Amino acid sequence: MIFEWINLGFNLADGHPTSFYVVHGILVAVNLVLAVVLGAIGLRALRGLREAR
């Protein structure tokens, strides 16, 4: 993911049409939402394992 974010940063600096920024903005938002959801699921699973012990 680090390489993807760096690549996106370089692509955004090139001066593309507005649609490029809109689409990539949506992709970034979806990526962040998925990261939060998966992080929450992981934390719940970790807490469940600790309570089971």
Rosetta blueprint (number, residue, H / E / L):
1 M L
2 I H
3 F H
4 E H
5 W H
6 I H
7 N H
8 L H
9 G H
10 F H
11 N H
12 L H
13 A L
14 D L
15 G L
16 H L
17 P L
18 T H
19 S H
20 F H
21 Y H
22 V H
23 V H
24 H H
25 G H
26 I H
27 L H
28 V H
29 A H
30 V H
31 N H
32 L H
33 V H
34 L H
35 A H
36 V H
37 V H
38 L H
39 G H
40 A H
41 I H
42 G H
43 L H
44 R H
45 A H
46 L H
47 R H
48 G H
49 L H
50 R H
51 E H
52 A H
53 R L
